Amino acid sequence: MARVYKQSEGKRLGLPGRTSVEILSGEKGARGMTFRMVEIPVPAPGDPQRGPHHHNDTEECIYVLSGRATTYADSGKYPLEAGDTLLMPAGEKHVTRNTGSQSLVLLCFFPVADVAKATEEPPTPKAGPGR
């Protein structure tokens, strides 16, 4: 049976450097997908940059809803803007950084019900003293 999922009912994830809401996953009844809405703010001077992460054995499809970004991956550097879609192969290390003047909003799709099990992400370094 079809079902509507509201963003407000999504699970807020404590991922470094971004606000991430998991709207749909196996936890909500999906059998083969995870869908997240991610917001990455404009970095402030002195903010630490988070490092790359990867998803073992699963692709990620990133759609840019608004803003500008660059995704840095093992295979290269990919400038992105609203309306662009990036397909990240399974296992490729990557990080998307906001390069614009407004919040970056992404829709992220994964073809697995629990992408957290397949994700390896290093901790983000803390800002130094006085930052």
OpenMM code with the backbone's topology and positions (N, CA, C; nanometers):
from openmm import Vec3, app, unit

residues = "MET ALA ARG VAL TYR LYS GLN SER GLU GLY LYS ARG LEU GLY LEU PRO GLY ARG THR SER VAL GLU ILE LEU SER GLY GLU LYS GLY ALA ARG GLY MET THR PHE ARG MET VAL GLU ILE PRO VAL PRO ALA PRO GLY ASP PRO GLN ARG GLY PRO HIS HIS HIS ASN ASP THR GLU GLU CYS ILE TYR VAL LEU SER GLY ARG ALA THR THR TYR ALA ASP SER GLY LYS TYR PRO LEU GLU ALA GLY ASP THR LEU LEU MET PRO ALA GLY GLU LYS HIS VAL THR ARG ASN THR GLY SER GLN SER LEU VAL LEU LEU CYS PHE PHE PRO VAL ALA ASP VAL ALA LYS ALA THR GLU GLU PRO PRO THR PRO LYS ALA GLY PRO GLY ARG".split()
positions = [
    Vec3(0.0844, -0.1174, 0.0000),
    Vec3(0.0000, 0.0000, 0.0000),
    Vec3(0.0895, 0.1245, 0.0000),
    Vec3(0.0527, 0.2237, -0.0778),
    Vec3(0.1275, 0.3492, -0.0839),
    Vec3(0.1157, 0.4235, 0.0491),
    Vec3(0.2159, 0.5045, 0.0771),
    Vec3(0.2143, 0.5825, 0.2007),
    Vec3(0.2899, 0.7125, 0.1798),
    Vec3(0.2419, 0.8186, 0.2400),
    Vec3(0.3088, 0.9493, 0.2351),
    Vec3(0.3975, 0.9625, 0.3584),
    Vec3(0.5204, 1.0072, 0.3368),
    Vec3(0.6145, 1.0304, 0.4459),
    Vec3(0.6423, 1.1795, 0.4534),
    Vec3(0.6224, 1.2386, 0.5670),
    Vec3(0.6449, 1.3820, 0.5877),
    Vec3(0.7880, 1.4051, 0.6343),
    Vec3(0.8490, 1.5112, 0.5826),
    Vec3(0.9840, 1.5467, 0.6256),
    Vec3(0.9881, 1.5676, 0.7769),
    Vec3(0.8825, 1.6261, 0.8315),
    Vec3(0.8766, 1.6536, 0.9757),
    Vec3(0.8777, 1.5259, 1.0599),
    Vec3(0.8453, 1.4125, 0.9989),
    Vec3(0.8453, 1.2842, 1.0706),
    Vec3(0.9772, 1.2092, 1.0551),
    Vec3(1.0699, 1.2683, 0.9793),
    Vec3(1.1977, 1.2027, 0.9544),
    Vec3(1.2850, 1.1967, 1.0779),
    Vec3(1.3812, 1.1089, 1.0716),
    Vec3(1.4765, 1.0890, 1.1818),
    Vec3(1.5950, 1.1829, 1.1627),
    Vec3(1.6193, 1.2704, 1.2598),
    Vec3(1.7345, 1.3611, 1.2543),
    Vec3(1.8604, 1.2823, 1.2905),
    Vec3(1.9597, 1.2947, 1.2053),
    Vec3(2.0843, 1.2216, 1.2242),
    Vec3(2.1921, 1.3165, 1.2728),
    Vec3(2.2744, 1.2737, 1.3617),
    Vec3(2.3823, 1.3565, 1.4158),
    Vec3(2.5096, 1.3419, 1.3346),
    Vec3(2.5024, 1.3727, 1.2063),
    Vec3(2.6194, 1.3592, 1.1199),
    Vec3(2.7007, 1.4877, 1.1214),
    Vec3(2.8337, 1.4773, 1.1194),
    Vec3(2.9177, 1.5970, 1.1302),
    Vec3(2.9063, 1.6903, 1.0101),
    Vec3(2.9036, 1.8211, 1.0378),
    Vec3(2.9107, 1.9219, 0.9342),
    Vec3(2.7853, 1.9457, 0.8536),
    Vec3(2.6764, 1.8830, 0.8922),
    Vec3(2.5536, 1.8979, 0.8152),
    Vec3(2.4326, 1.8597, 0.8973),
    Vec3(2.3173, 1.9060, 0.8547),
    Vec3(2.1905, 1.8629, 0.9132),
    Vec3(2.1336, 1.7592, 0.8180),
    Vec3(2.1051, 1.6427, 0.8684),
    Vec3(2.0571, 1.5347, 0.7833),
    Vec3(1.9308, 1.4742, 0.8441),
    Vec3(1.8275, 1.4644, 0.7619),
    Vec3(1.7017, 1.4041, 0.8045),
    Vec3(1.6764, 1.2824, 0.7172),
    Vec3(1.6676, 1.1669, 0.7795),
    Vec3(1.6368, 1.0440, 0.7069),
    Vec3(1.4855, 1.0314, 0.7009),
    Vec3(1.4312, 1.0550, 0.5826),
    Vec3(1.2864, 1.0569, 0.5645),
    Vec3(1.2331, 0.9159, 0.5435),
    Vec3(1.3099, 0.8326, 0.4757),
    Vec3(1.2643, 0.6968, 0.4453),
    Vec3(1.3818, 0.6006, 0.4536),
    Vec3(1.3578, 0.4864, 0.5157),
    Vec3(1.4599, 0.3812, 0.5258),
    Vec3(1.3888, 0.2531, 0.5696),
    Vec3(1.4657, 0.1510, 0.5942),
    Vec3(1.4098, 0.0260, 0.6438),
    Vec3(1.3365, 0.0435, 0.7759),
    Vec3(1.3833, 0.1380, 0.8568),
    Vec3(1.3169, 0.1679, 0.9841),
    Vec3(1.1716, 0.2112, 0.9649),
    Vec3(1.1450, 0.2752, 0.8503),
    Vec3(1.0101, 0.3254, 0.8202),
    Vec3(0.9327, 0.2290, 0.7312),
    Vec3(0.9929, 0.1152, 0.6978),
    Vec3(0.9222, 0.0154, 0.6184),
    Vec3(0.9722, -0.0030, 0.4764),
    Vec3(1.0697, 0.0762, 0.4326),
    Vec3(1.1244, 0.0586, 0.2979),
    Vec3(1.2034, -0.0719, 0.2920),
    Vec3(1.1933, -0.1422, 0.1831),
    Vec3(1.2638, -0.2696, 0.1706),
    Vec3(1.3954, -0.2577, 0.0953),
    Vec3(1.4131, -0.1492, 0.0199),
    Vec3(1.5346, -0.1418, -0.0596),
    Vec3(1.5824, -0.0011, -0.0893),
    Vec3(1.5534, 0.0947, 0.0019),
    Vec3(1.6048, 0.2289, -0.0221),
    Vec3(1.6117, 0.3103, 0.1059),
    Vec3(1.7028, 0.4076, 0.1018),
    Vec3(1.7127, 0.5094, 0.2049),
    Vec3(1.7096, 0.6435, 0.1328),
    Vec3(1.6332, 0.7374, 0.1882),
    Vec3(1.6202, 0.8709, 0.1290),
    Vec3(1.6448, 0.9732, 0.2383),
    Vec3(1.7381, 1.0641, 0.2128),
    Vec3(1.7727, 1.1678, 0.3104),
    Vec3(1.7686, 1.3061, 0.2465),
    Vec3(1.7337, 1.4045, 0.3294),
    Vec3(1.7468, 1.5450, 0.2919),
    Vec3(1.8594, 1.6002, 0.3777),
    Vec3(1.9566, 1.6640, 0.3127),
    Vec3(2.0772, 1.7105, 0.3811),
    Vec3(2.0939, 1.8596, 0.3554),
    Vec3(2.1251, 1.9325, 0.4618),
    Vec3(2.1550, 2.0750, 0.4479),
    Vec3(2.2954, 2.0997, 0.5012),
    Vec3(2.3763, 2.1635, 0.4179),
    Vec3(2.5137, 2.1973, 0.4556),
    Vec3(2.5230, 2.3497, 0.4570),
    Vec3(2.5500, 2.4086, 0.5735),
    Vec3(2.5548, 2.5548, 0.5812),
    Vec3(2.6786, 2.6125, 0.5129),
    Vec3(2.6746, 2.7425, 0.4897),
    Vec3(2.7920, 2.8135, 0.4400),
    Vec3(2.8965, 2.8071, 0.5518),
    Vec3(3.0175, 2.7626, 0.5225),
    Vec3(3.1171, 2.7524, 0.6296),
    Vec3(3.1598, 2.8893, 0.6807),
    Vec3(3.1772, 2.8984, 0.8099),
    Vec3(3.2286, 3.0202, 0.8725),
    Vec3(3.3807, 3.0112, 0.8783),
    Vec3(3.4487, 3.1261, 0.8810),
    Vec3(3.5955, 3.1223, 0.8930),
    Vec3(3.6363, 3.0412, 1.0158),
    Vec3(3.7315, 2.9520, 0.9982),
    Vec3(3.7803, 2.8702, 1.1091),
    Vec3(3.7058, 2.7408, 1.1304),
    Vec3(3.5935, 2.7206, 1.0596),
    Vec3(3.5213, 2.5937, 1.0724),
    Vec3(3.6093, 2.4803, 1.0203),
    Vec3(3.6165, 2.3692, 1.0931),
    Vec3(3.6948, 2.2558, 1.0429),
    Vec3(3.6235, 2.1919, 0.9234),
    Vec3(3.6999, 2.1413, 0.8300),
    Vec3(3.6407, 2.0717, 0.7161),
    Vec3(3.6301, 1.9244, 0.7494),
    Vec3(3.5132, 1.8689, 0.7229),
    Vec3(3.4995, 1.7262, 0.7488),
    Vec3(3.5664, 1.6486, 0.6382),
    Vec3(3.6122, 1.5309, 0.6739),
    Vec3(3.6827, 1.4469, 0.5783),
    Vec3(3.5873, 1.3623, 0.4960),
    Vec3(3.6428, 1.2918, 0.3985),
    Vec3(3.5599, 1.2077, 0.3125),
    Vec3(3.5088, 1.0837, 0.3851),
    Vec3(3.3996, 1.0326, 0.3329),
    Vec3(3.3410, 0.9085, 0.3824),
    Vec3(3.3133, 0.8209, 0.2610),
    Vec3(3.2709, 0.6995, 0.2843),
    Vec3(3.2313, 0.6136, 0.1726),
    Vec3(3.1248, 0.5149, 0.2177),
    Vec3(3.0568, 0.4611, 0.1189),
    Vec3(2.9500, 0.3640, 0.1433),
    Vec3(2.9931, 0.2321, 0.0787),
    Vec3(3.0219, 0.1338, 0.1618),
    Vec3(3.0647, 0.0028, 0.1124),
    Vec3(2.9512, -0.0623, 0.0349),
    Vec3(2.9805, -0.1090, -0.0818),
    Vec3(2.8869, -0.1913, -0.1599),
    Vec3(2.7553, -0.1243, -0.1945),
    Vec3(2.7467, 0.0098, -0.1889),
    Vec3(2.6225, 0.0743, -0.2313),
    Vec3(2.6520, 0.2090, -0.2953),
    Vec3(2.5791, 0.2390, -0.4005),
    Vec3(2.5902, 0.3674, -0.4678),
    Vec3(2.5159, 0.4738, -0.3876),
    Vec3(2.5469, 0.6000, -0.4178),
    Vec3(2.4715, 0.7129, -0.3645),
    Vec3(2.4377, 0.8047, -0.4814),
    Vec3(2.3139, 0.8476, -0.4853),
    Vec3(2.2697, 0.9435, -0.5856),
    Vec3(2.2386, 1.0730, -0.5119),
    Vec3(2.3087, 1.1815, -0.5494),
    Vec3(2.2930, 1.3113, -0.4840),
    Vec3(2.2298, 1.4083, -0.5832),
    Vec3(2.1166, 1.4656, -0.5450),
    Vec3(2.0492, 1.5669, -0.6261),
    Vec3(2.0587, 1.7002, -0.5526),
    Vec3(2.1041, 1.8052, -0.6219),
    Vec3(2.1188, 1.9368, -0.5603),
    Vec3(1.9868, 2.0123, -0.5764),
    Vec3(1.9200, 2.0318, -0.4638),
    Vec3(1.7929, 2.1040, -0.4627),
    Vec3(1.8163, 2.2544, -0.4695),
    Vec3(1.9138, 2.3044, -0.3911),
    Vec3(1.9485, 2.4471, -0.3956),
    Vec3(2.0913, 2.4668, -0.3468),
    Vec3(2.1526, 2.5745, -0.3963),
    Vec3(2.2881, 2.6078, -0.3560),
    Vec3(2.3919, 2.5628, -0.4574),
    Vec3(2.5178, 2.5808, -0.4185),
    Vec3(2.6328, 2.5424, -0.5020),
    Vec3(2.7285, 2.4618, -0.4145),
    Vec3(2.7970, 2.3670, -0.4770),
    Vec3(2.8855, 2.2784, -0.4015),
    Vec3(2.9965, 2.2264, -0.4907),
    Vec3(3.0931, 2.1651, -0.4258),
    Vec3(3.1910, 2.0831, -0.4952),
    Vec3(3.1996, 1.9523, -0.4189),
    Vec3(3.1894, 1.8426, -0.4915),
    Vec3(3.2126, 1.7113, -0.4322),
    Vec3(3.3537, 1.6699, -0.4701),
    Vec3(3.4323, 1.6367, -0.3682),
    Vec3(3.5686, 1.5886, -0.3865),
    Vec3(3.5631, 1.4369, -0.3680),
    Vec3(3.6078, 1.3642, -0.4697),
    Vec3(3.6005, 1.2181, -0.4670),
    Vec3(3.7333, 1.1594, -0.5125),
    Vec3(3.7491, 1.0293, -0.4908),
    Vec3(3.8698, 0.9612, -0.5375),
    Vec3(3.8919, 0.9839, -0.6867),
    Vec3(3.7827, 0.9946, -0.7629),
    Vec3(3.7937, 1.0052, -0.9081),
    Vec3(3.8018, 1.1481, -0.9604),
    Vec3(3.7930, 1.2486, -0.8717),
    Vec3(3.8025, 1.3858, -0.9189),
    Vec3(3.7231, 1.4845, -0.8365),
    Vec3(3.7118, 1.6047, -0.8926),
    Vec3(3.6444, 1.7172, -0.8273),
    Vec3(3.5235, 1.7523, -0.9148),
    Vec3(3.4041, 1.7605, -0.8527),
    Vec3(3.2805, 1.7781, -0.9279),
    Vec3(3.2032, 1.9010, -0.8799),
    Vec3(3.2081, 2.0118, -0.9546),
    Vec3(3.1272, 2.1293, -0.9196),
    Vec3(2.9795, 2.0965, -0.9429),
    Vec3(2.8942, 2.1405, -0.8501),
    Vec3(2.7512, 2.1114, -0.8579),
    Vec3(2.6699, 2.2373, -0.8314),
    Vec3(2.5525, 2.2443, -0.8918),
    Vec3(2.4582, 2.3530, -0.8646),
    Vec3(2.3172, 2.2965, -0.8702),
    Vec3(2.2208, 2.3784, -0.8304),
    Vec3(2.0812, 2.3345, -0.8260),
    Vec3(2.0415, 2.2690, -0.9583),
    Vec3(1.9790, 2.1528, -0.9471),
    Vec3(1.9338, 2.0777, -1.0630),
    Vec3(2.0297, 1.9686, -1.1075),
    Vec3(2.1534, 1.9692, -1.0557),
    Vec3(2.2515, 1.8662, -1.0917),
    Vec3(2.2299, 1.7397, -1.0101),
    Vec3(2.2656, 1.6271, -1.0706),
    Vec3(2.2624, 1.4971, -1.0032),
    Vec3(2.3991, 1.4329, -1.0171),
    Vec3(2.4503, 1.3797, -0.9068),
    Vec3(2.5796, 1.3118, -0.9063),
    Vec3(2.5577, 1.1681, -0.8617),
    Vec3(2.6105, 1.0744, -0.9389),
    Vec3(2.6059, 0.9337, -0.8994),
    Vec3(2.7434, 0.8958, -0.8476),
    Vec3(2.7510, 0.8571, -0.7201),
    Vec3(2.8765, 0.8186, -0.6575),
    Vec3(2.8818, 0.6659, -0.6523),
    Vec3(2.9839, 0.6064, -0.7129),
    Vec3(2.9949, 0.4607, -0.7116),
    Vec3(3.0184, 0.4060, -0.5701),
    Vec3(2.9797, 0.2836, -0.5505),
    Vec3(3.0008, 0.2155, -0.4225),
    Vec3(3.1487, 0.2146, -0.3877),
    Vec3(3.1789, 0.2440, -0.2614),
    Vec3(3.3152, 0.2363, -0.2107),
    Vec3(3.4044, 0.3554, -0.2395),
    Vec3(3.3596, 0.4499, -0.3237),
    Vec3(3.4445, 0.5657, -0.3555),
    Vec3(3.4366, 0.6700, -0.2445),
    Vec3(3.5523, 0.7093, -0.1912),
    Vec3(3.5551, 0.8121, -0.0870),
    Vec3(3.5152, 0.9457, -0.1472),
    Vec3(3.4345, 1.0215, -0.0712),
    Vec3(3.3863, 1.1508, -0.1204),
    Vec3(3.3408, 1.2394, -0.0057),
    Vec3(3.3390, 1.3701, -0.0331),
    Vec3(3.2839, 1.4686, 0.0597),
    Vec3(3.2288, 1.5820, -0.0256),
    Vec3(3.1128, 1.6335, 0.0114),
    Vec3(3.0527, 1.7457, -0.0595),
    Vec3(3.0619, 1.8676, 0.0300),
    Vec3(3.1155, 1.9760, -0.0262),
    Vec3(3.1332, 2.0990, 0.0509),
    Vec3(3.0543, 2.2122, -0.0131),
    Vec3(2.9948, 2.2950, 0.0710),
    Vec3(2.9211, 2.4119, 0.0254),
    Vec3(3.0212, 2.5152, -0.0247),
    Vec3(3.0065, 2.5576, -0.1502),
    Vec3(3.0957, 2.6582, -0.2081),
    Vec3(3.0193, 2.7838, -0.2476),
    Vec3(2.8939, 2.7924, -0.2049),
    Vec3(2.8116, 2.9071, -0.2408),
    Vec3(2.7926, 3.0030, -0.1249),
    Vec3(2.6974, 3.0929, -0.1427),
    Vec3(2.6697, 3.1963, -0.0422),
    Vec3(2.5395, 3.1706, 0.0325),
    Vec3(2.4769, 3.0553, 0.0085),
    Vec3(2.3541, 3.0173, 0.0799),
    Vec3(2.3644, 2.8716, 0.1205),
    Vec3(2.2737, 2.8275, 0.2062),
    Vec3(2.2744, 2.6870, 0.2473),
    Vec3(2.2612, 2.5970, 0.1253),
    Vec3(2.3304, 2.4871, 0.1310),
    Vec3(2.3251, 2.3854, 0.0268),
    Vec3(2.2245, 2.2798, 0.0714),
    Vec3(2.1280, 2.2479, -0.0136),
    Vec3(2.0281, 2.1463, 0.0199),
    Vec3(2.0366, 2.0344, -0.0827),
    Vec3(2.0554, 1.9131, -0.0327),
    Vec3(2.0722, 1.7946, -0.1164),
    Vec3(1.9655, 1.6908, -0.0847),
    Vec3(1.9264, 1.6156, -0.1852),
    Vec3(1.8459, 1.4964, -0.1664),
    Vec3(1.9379, 1.3797, -0.1978),
    Vec3(1.9488, 1.2846, -0.1047),
    Vec3(2.0414, 1.1729, -0.1200),
    Vec3(1.9644, 1.0413, -0.1182),
    Vec3(1.9869, 0.9609, -0.2218),
    Vec3(1.9184, 0.8331, -0.2356),
    Vec3(2.0208, 0.7204, -0.2325),
    Vec3(1.9885, 0.6139, -0.1627),
    Vec3(2.0737, 0.4961, -0.1526),
    Vec3(1.9869, 0.3729, -0.1798),
    Vec3(2.0331, 0.2769, -0.2595),
    Vec3(1.9514, 0.1599, -0.2915),
    Vec3(1.9599, 0.0481, -0.1874),
    Vec3(1.9599, 0.0863, -0.0605),
    Vec3(1.9591, -0.0092, 0.0506),
    Vec3(1.8690, 0.0457, 0.1613),
    Vec3(1.8110, -0.0432, 0.2387),
    Vec3(1.7190, -0.0015, 0.3440),
    Vec3(1.7901, 0.0557, 0.4666),
    Vec3(1.9195, 0.0238, 0.4839),
    Vec3(1.9947, 0.0753, 0.5986),
    Vec3(2.1348, 0.1148, 0.5538),
    Vec3(2.1479, 0.2375, 0.5055),
    Vec3(2.2776, 0.2834, 0.4546),
    Vec3(2.3789, 0.3033, 0.5676),
    Vec3(2.3316, 0.3253, 0.6895),
    Vec3(2.4240, 0.3465, 0.8020),
    Vec3(2.5166, 0.2269, 0.8209),
    Vec3(2.4660, 0.1070, 0.7984),
    Vec3(2.5488, -0.0133, 0.8135),
    Vec3(2.6612, -0.0183, 0.7110),
    Vec3(2.6427, 0.0491, 0.5990),
    Vec3(2.7391, 0.0434, 0.4894),
    Vec3(2.8261, 0.1685, 0.4802),
    Vec3(2.8176, 0.2580, 0.5791),
    Vec3(2.8887, 0.3855, 0.5709),
    Vec3(3.0039, 0.3905, 0.6701),
    Vec3(3.1182, 0.4386, 0.6218),
    Vec3(3.2334, 0.4621, 0.7088),
    Vec3(3.2691, 0.6091, 0.6984),
    Vec3(3.2606, 0.6792, 0.8120),
    Vec3(3.2875, 0.8232, 0.8144),
    Vec3(3.3800, 0.8559, 0.9304),
    Vec3(3.4949, 0.9192, 0.9008),
    Vec3(3.5855, 0.9571, 1.0090),
    Vec3(3.5284, 1.0748, 1.0871),
    Vec3(3.5676, 1.0912, 1.2120),
    Vec3(3.5207, 1.2071, 1.2886),
    Vec3(3.5755, 1.3368, 1.2303),
    Vec3(3.4982, 1.4455, 1.2457),
    Vec3(3.5417, 1.5771, 1.2000),
    Vec3(3.6335, 1.6367, 1.3054),
    Vec3(3.7478, 1.6940, 1.2619),
    Vec3(3.8353, 1.7585, 1.3602),
    Vec3(3.7672, 1.8787, 1.4233),
    Vec3(3.7982, 1.9023, 1.5481),
    Vec3(3.7410, 2.0187, 1.6182),
    Vec3(3.8208, 2.1434, 1.5812),
    Vec3(3.7510, 2.2564, 1.5862),
    Vec3(3.8183, 2.3853, 1.5604),
    Vec3(3.9221, 2.4096, 1.6687),
    Vec3(4.0282, 2.4763, 1.6311),
    Vec3(4.1360, 2.5046, 1.7264),
    Vec3(4.0960, 2.6109, 1.8275),
    Vec3(4.1819, 2.6405, 1.9237),
    Vec3(4.1534, 2.7406, 2.0266),
    Vec3(4.1215, 2.8772, 1.9646),
    Vec3(4.0243, 2.9431, 2.0223),
    Vec3(3.9869, 3.0754, 1.9780),
    Vec3(3.8981, 3.0771, 1.8544),
    Vec3(3.8546, 2.9621, 1.8122),
    Vec3(3.7670, 2.9563, 1.6926),
    Vec3(3.6269, 2.9230, 1.7300),
] * unit.nanometer
topology = app.Topology()
chain = topology.addChain("A")
for resn in residues:
    res = topology.addResidue(resn, chain)
    for name in ("N", "CA", "C"):
        topology.addAtom(name, app.Element.getBySymbol(name[0]), res)
